[in-house]
């Protein structure tokens, strides 16, 4: 605005100096007149702190300039800029009120001083002032639109950061809870074998070492996410599910895994993101069976949903254990994270009390099956 004020001051002083040569009856531009011409642009610098005082002051000094009989010229430029700035600064009622007062004053002056020609000039000046107000309204509307867009962008960034932190928290919970649960069970087995069957102690310790190494690898992946040099989700697929089952078996849990269909085709129709969700669902269900349910047997079944009435094909993941179930307990972070993961890919989950045990019934969408050569030709 400082540059605008300087340019306006130069235009007003220089333009009025040249304009007075064609107005022999006007008061010659002297030092007080130049001061009035410079006062208007100077008052524009108050546009941030006091827009109302700025507009009122500019109108006052400009009116005083013409009231003293100084020559016509670009002196009203400061008034136009003040009206635009005040309106754009959301001082709309004050700007419209001042503009209306100026219009009334111009018409009164035109009627008293110039007759019909004066009224024509007053109408032209009034139209010019109204156009300035409308320009200010347009500038204000654009500023508000830009502010709204910035607020939406900031909210979108905040939502993305929140989702990022939530996904990372779920990954950390799943990795740490599952790994520590299995290590704890294997350590208990090792302590039991130390007295009764020392020969089995070495395999138990090797199982603990293997589980610890795998856990450290996944934790490093998650720390890489925090350093922003690794993807958010490590590559977990259906091929890794048998490893989860093997870990649970090494921990003393009798686990069966069955695929209702071709696992390779399921992978193709799932995609990497939904494969990761399936892995995490099975992982969390096995962790709960070991940590909380006191289960001895678990059955994991993965396959397409037959005869489903939903719009597209769905994959079902069932994990049933023979533990003591939830017993009316509220959902913890693990079950809540499972529900959030599935909802994020368009799926869902239900927890069924089996008496004994708990059944996890998760579903998530599949891509359409590829057409057979005969269907493609048809």
Rosetta blueprint (number, residue, H / E / L):
1 X L
2 X H
3 X H
4 X H
5 X H
6 X H
7 X H
8 X H
9 X H
10 X H
11 X H
12 X H
13 X H
14 X H
15 X H
16 X H
17 X H
18 X H
19 X H
20 X H
21 X H
22 X H
23 X L
24 X L
25 X L
26 X L
27 X E
28 X L
29 X L
30 X L
31 X H
32 X H
33 X H
34 X H
35 X H
36 X H
37 X H
38 X H
39 X H
40 X H
41 X H
42 X H
43 X H
44 X H
45 X H
46 X H
47 X L
48 X L
49 X L
50 X L
51 X H
52 X H
53 X H
54 X H
55 X H
56 X H
57 X H
58 X H
59 X H
60 X H
61 X H
62 X H
63 X H
64 X H
65 X H
66 X H
67 X H
68 X L
69 X L
70 X E
71 X L
72 X L
73 X L
74 X H
75 X H
76 X H
77 X H
78 X H
79 X H
80 X H
81 X H
82 X H
83 X H
84 X H
85 X H
86 X H
87 X H
88 X H
89 X L
90 X L
91 X L
92 X H
93 X H
94 X H
95 X H
96 X H
97 X H
98 X H
99 X H
100 X H
101 X H
102 X H
103 X H
104 X H
105 X H
106 X H
107 X H
108 X H
109 X H
110 X H
111 X H
112 X H
113 X H
114 X L
115 X H
116 X H
117 X H
118 X H
119 X H
120 X H
121 X H
122 X H
123 X H
124 X H
125 X H
126 X H
127 X H
128 X H
129 X H
130 X H
131 X H
132 X H
133 X H
134 X H
135 X H
136 X H
137 X H
138 X H
139 X H
140 X H
141 X H
142 X H
143 X H
144 X H
145 X H
146 X H
147 X H
148 X H
149 X H
150 X H
151 X H
152 X H
153 X H
154 X H
155 X H
156 X H
157 X H
158 X H
159 X H
160 X H
161 X H
162 X H
163 X H
164 X H
165 X H
166 X H
167 X H
168 X H
169 X H
170 X H
171 X H
172 X H
173 X H
174 X H
175 X H
176 X H
177 X H
178 X H
179 X H
180 X H
181 X H
182 X H
183 X H
184 X H
185 X H
186 X H
187 X H
188 X H
189 X H
190 X H
191 X H
192 X H
193 X H
194 X H
195 X H
196 X H
197 X L
198 X H
199 X H
200 X H
201 X H
202 X H
203 X H
204 X H
205 X H
206 X H
207 X H
208 X H
209 X H
210 X H
211 X H
212 X H
213 X H
214 X H
215 X H
216 X H
217 X H
218 X H
219 X H
220 X H
221 X H
222 X H
223 X H
224 X H
225 X H
226 X H
227 X L
228 X L
229 X L
230 X L
231 X L
232 X L
233 X L
234 X L
235 X L
236 X L
237 X L
238 X H
239 X H
240 X H
241 X H
242 X H
243 X H
244 X H
245 X H
246 X H
247 X H
248 X H
249 X H
250 X H
251 X L
252 X L
253 X L
254 X E
255 X E
256 X E
257 X E
258 X E
259 X E
260 X E
261 X L
262 X L
263 X H
264 X H
265 X H
266 X H
267 X H
268 X H
269 X H
270 X H
271 X L
272 X H
273 X H
274 X H
275 X H
276 X H
277 X H
278 X H
279 X H
280 X H
281 X H
282 X H
283 X H
284 X H
285 X H
286 X H
287 X H
288 X H
289 X H
290 X H
291 X H
292 X H
293 X H
294 X L
295 X L
296 X L
297 X E
298 X E
299 X E
300 X E
301 X E
302 X E
303 X E
304 X E
305 X L
306 X L
307 X L
308 X L
309 X L
310 X L
311 X L
312 X L
313 X L
314 X E
315 X E
316 X E
317 X E
318 X E
319 X E
320 X E
321 X E
322 X L
323 X L
324 X L
325 X L
326 X L
327 X L
328 X L
329 X L
330 X L
331 X L
332 X L
333 X H
334 X H
335 X H
336 X H
337 X H
338 X H
339 X H
340 X H
341 X H
342 X H
343 X H
344 X H
345 X L
346 X L
347 X L
348 X E
349 X E
350 X E
351 X E
352 X E
353 X E
354 X L
355 X L
356 X L
357 X L
358 X E
359 X E
360 X E
361 X E
362 X E
363 X E
364 X E
365 X E
366 X L
367 X L
368 X L
369 X L
370 X L
371 X L
372 X L
373 X H
374 X H
375 X H
376 X H
377 X H
378 X L
